[in-house]
Structures are given as C-alpha cells and as structure tokens.
Amino acid sequence: MGLISSVGLVLHPERTPTQLVDTIVRWSRGRNTKVLGLAEEVARIGCEAVPVQAEEMNASADLVVSLGGDGTMLRAMRLAVGGRAPVLGVNVGRLGFLAEIDMPDLPAALDAIDQHRFTVEGRSGVQVRFGSGQETALNDIVLIRSPGQRSAAVAVRVQDQPFVHYSADAIVVATPTGSTAYSFSAGGPIVSPNAEGLLVTPVAPHSAFNRSLFLSSGERLALEILPNSGDLAIEADGRLVGKVRPGDVVEVTMLPAAARIVRLGQTTFYQRAQRKLQLSGSAEPI
C-alpha cells in the first residue's frame, strides 16, 4: 500500500505552476489519493484540489508539496509545524536553496515517496515572545531599526545572565536553516542544518563587539531593548509581526525538529549551498 493518501499543496503567490498542479492531480487520480489546497489558492487557480484551511491541511495531509521558491517553502514548513506531514520542495523558477527537486523530477519524486524511498530531515524552528505576542519562524527572527528611529541597542542575556550588548541596524536570531539567509548576508557563518542551536548576528554593527554568537538549543535567550535604542520592528521569516520599544524584553526559544523536509538523496546541503551562494573553491596559494 502506498504511503500517501492525501497531498497538500502550497503555491507561490504570483507564479502559478498550473502544469505542476495538473501533474499532481493526475498522479493522485490513479491512486485514489486526495489533493488538498489552501482555499484562497484553489480559488485563484481554479484547480481540482479540495479547498481547506491551513489547520485542516496540517492535520490531514500525508505530504505537503511546496511549488515555488524559498519563501513558499518556508510558508509550507510553517504550515506543517506540529503536523505529521513532511514537506517536499519543488523549485519553480530561480534556483531555490531549500527545494529538493526541479519541476521535471516531480512525478518520479511522488512515486519514490509513495514507495517509502526517501528520508526525512528535521529542521529547527525559532519561537519569539514579546508582550502578548508570539510567533514562529523557520529561518530567522529579526529586530530591526524602524525608519527614522535610532539604531537597535540590545542587551543579550543567556541563561538569565547578561552577556553582550549590540548596537546595530538589526539583530538577527537565525536557525541553522536561516544561517544562509539574512544572517549570512550580514557576515554570519554557514551552519549545517544538522546542528541544533541559535545563531545571533548583528547587522551593520556599531558596537565594539561585532561577532556572531552560536548558542546551544537548550540555552535560554532574551533580548532586552536598552534605553538608548530606537523603536524596533520584529520580523519572522521576513513578515512584520510586531514592534518593541526601550524597556521591552524579547524571549527567543529554539524548537527542535519543528518541521520535516523530504530528501531523496539527489543533492547534499553543501552542494546546494555552493550553487545558491555561488561559492568557488579555495584560493590558489601564492
């Protein structure tokens, strides 16, 4: 008996991959498999998928398929947090870092998953609490200077003990998955997705201490907004989710294996990193 009885679809908000949706629908018909789609996306493209809300997809799908780029993949992973379905990333358009396969490989990938010929890679998430707000991200949480405001002045507390102060345009708290995104562009290191921990990186730092920190998964992290800071916006995976001001404290917690990604053994993390980040070999000795 095949593994998949229902497939959930998450689509790119602008590039509509109708041919891929049709491929999944045709594949599912021959196996009596149900195809679920988010109600607003099903209405937009007029496909045969059963329209559901995110909560129902999370509870019912055996597999979630992301059709888009890295942003779509992150949204699919957030949708799958707490559920039982792994996420298969299908790259649509430009090279995606998180996607496992390209468009022509989709039918063979569905067959392989249905026949249990795949592995699952856990990806950590990060949860942020501020005031009465709470949000989850798979890449990063960012405290960023609001336009017209002073820089972010933030005290980092680890295990309830003051550690360092940052003064910067922004402070990025990234998962290993997010280490190759905003944190990397700010000068942070590449972290293997097999590592478990939180990476704290200042963006355009003005303070004497300007290095990244990597904390273990079990260590408590709090970010205190100092009196000389401007008001800050909070972003979760690039989404504006709230604002904080001097005196506020932001608590950040790692969520081990919050989401799961399908891997078919076609590429490694380091091969994908080389391609996406256009990394070249070591410089020749002089």
Disulfide bonds with the S-S distance in Angstrom:
none
